[in-house]
Amino acid sequence: MKMKTGAEERRRFTIPKEDWGPGPWQDEPDHVNFTTNAGLPGLCHRNSTGVWCGYVAVPPGHPAHGMGYDEIDGDISVHGGLTYADRCQGDICHVPAPGEPDDVWWFGFDCAHCWDVSPGTDALMKKLGSEEPNVRRLDDRTMYRDLAYVRAECESLAAQLAAITARPER
C-alpha cells in the first residue's frame, strides 16, 4: 500500500537511536499523524522500547466511541489485537483538520508481541551485558515491524472501524 504524503501527514523525530545500532529505525521518524483512506485520523507512534504502535480515532457519534479496546477486540483483526482505547492525551493525540472534531476516541495496537523486534530493548539488554539481546531472535519468524507495516495495519484498522455501523455487542 502506498503511503500518502502531503499536508495531511505530519512527522516528528523525537527518540535518540544512536545506541540501537543499524537498522531501518535509524531513518524512520518516531511519530506520524495522517488521515486514513477511510477518512479517520491515524497515528503511528514509536514507544521508548523502539517498537511502533498504531492508532486510529473515531469521532463522537461513532458506535465504538468511548468503548474499551476489549469491548470490540473480537470484531477487529489487527497485529497482536487491540491494546489501547482512550481519548486524546499525551503523544496519542492529533491536531484536528478543519471540520474534524477534537473529541475523538483512539483505538490502538502495538508491535511488541512474540517475534517482534524491539531495537531499544535490544540495545538496553546489550548494554546490561546480555550476549543475545532479544531471545526472540532465536526463531526465524522474528522481524522488525517498520513504519510501512504499521501504517498498513492502521489503514486496515480504520476500514474495520468505519464498517462498524451499530454498537458492538458487549
C-alpha positions in Angstrom: 0.0 0.0 0.0 1.4 3.4 -1.0 1.7 5.8 1.9 0.1 9.2 1.4 2.3 12.2 1.7 1.4 15.8 1.8 -0.3 18.3 4.0 -2.4 15.7 5.9 0.7 13.9 7.1 2.9 15.2 9.9 6.2 13.5 11.0 8.4 14.0 14.1 11.8 12.6 15.1 12.0 12.5 18.9 13.8 9.5 20.2 17.6 9.2 20.2 18.5 5.9 18.5 22.3 6.1 18.2 22.7 3.2 20.7 20.2 1.0 18.8 22.7 0.0 16.1 22.0 -0.1 12.4 18.5 -0.8 11.1 15.5 0.7 9.4 14.6 2.5 12.6 17.5 4.9 12.1 15.9 6.6 9.1 12.3 6.4 10.2 10.5 9.2 12.1 9.1 8.4 15.5 5.7 9.9 15.2 3.4 10.3 12.2 -0.1 11.8 12.1 -2.2 11.2 9.0 -5.7 10.9 7.6 -6.6 7.3 6.7 -8.2 6.3 3.5 -11.4 5.7 5.5 -11.2 9.4 6.5 -10.4 8.7 10.1 -7.4 10.2 12.0 -4.5 7.9 12.1 -1.3 7.9 14.1 1.9 5.8 14.2 4.0 6.4 17.3 7.3 4.7 18.3 7.5 4.0 22.0 10.6 4.1 24.1 11.5 0.4 23.5 11.7 1.2 19.8 8.5 -0.6 18.6 5.8 1.1 16.7 2.2 1.4 18.0 -0.6 2.3 15.6 -3.8 4.2 16.4 -7.0 5.2 14.6 -9.6 7.5 16.1 -13.3 7.5 15.8 -15.4 10.7 16.2 -18.2 11.3 18.7 -21.4 9.5 17.5 -19.4 6.5 16.1 -20.8 3.3 17.7 -17.4 2.4 19.3 -16.6 5.9 20.6 -15.9 5.6 24.4 -15.7 1.8 24.4 -12.7 -0.1 25.8 -10.5 -2.0 23.4 -11.5 -5.3 25.0 -15.2 -4.5 24.2 -14.6 -4.6 20.4 -11.4 -6.6 20.1 -13.2 -9.7 18.8 -14.6 -7.7 16.0 -11.2 -6.3 14.9 -8.3 -8.0 13.3 -5.0 -6.1 13.7 -1.4 -7.0 14.6 -1.5 -8.5 18.1 -5.1 -7.4 18.7 -6.2 -4.1 20.1 -4.3 -3.0 23.2 -5.4 0.6 23.7 -8.6 2.8 23.8 -8.8 6.3 25.2 -9.4 10.0 24.3 -6.6 12.3 23.1 -3.8 12.6 25.6 0.0 12.9 25.5 1.5 11.6 22.3 -1.7 9.8 21.4 -3.4 12.9 20.0 -3.7 14.9 16.9 -4.2 18.4 15.6 -7.7 18.2 14.1 -8.0 19.0 10.4 -10.5 21.8 9.6 -14.0 20.5 10.3 -12.7 17.5 12.2 -13.7 17.0 15.8 -11.1 17.1 18.6 -13.1 14.8 20.9 -12.0 11.6 19.1 -11.6 8.2 20.7 -8.4 6.3 19.8 -8.1 2.6 19.3 -4.6 1.2 19.1 -2.3 -1.8 18.8 1.4 -2.4 19.4 4.2 -4.3 17.7 5.8 -5.6 20.9 4.5 -9.2 20.7 6.2 -12.5 20.2 8.6 -12.4 17.3 8.5 -8.5 17.1 11.9 -6.9 17.4 12.3 -4.1 19.9 15.5 -2.3 19.0 15.5 -0.1 22.1 15.1 -3.1 24.4 17.8 -5.0 22.5 20.2 -2.1 23.0 19.4 -1.9 26.7 20.0 -5.7 27.1 23.3 -5.4 25.2 24.3 -2.6 27.5 23.5 -4.7 30.5 25.7 -7.5 29.2 23.4 -9.9 27.5 25.1 -11.7 24.6 21.7 -12.4 23.0 19.8 -9.1 23.5 16.5 -10.5 22.2 15.8 -14.1 22.8 13.1 -14.0 20.2 15.8 -13.7 17.6 16.4 -17.4 18.1 13.3 -18.0 15.9 13.4 -17.3 12.1 10.0 -15.7 12.3 11.4 -12.7 14.2 11.1 -9.4 12.4 11.1 -5.7 12.9 7.7 -4.2 12.1 8.5 -1.0 10.3 6.6 2.2 9.7 5.1 0.9 6.3 3.8 -2.2 8.1 2.2 -0.3 10.9 0.8 2.3 8.5 -0.9 -0.5 6.5 -2.2 -2.0 9.8 -3.7 1.4 10.7 -5.4 1.5 7.3 -6.9 -1.9 7.9 -8.0 -0.9 11.4 -9.6 2.3 10.0 -11.5 0.3 7.4 -12.8 -2.1 10.1 -13.8 0.7 12.4 -15.5 2.6 9.6 -17.5 -0.5 8.8 -19.0 -0.6 12.4 -22.4 0.8 12.0 -24.1 -0.4 15.2 -22.7 -0.6 18.7 -20.8 -3.9 19.0 -22.3 -6.5 21.4 -20.7 -6.4 24.8 
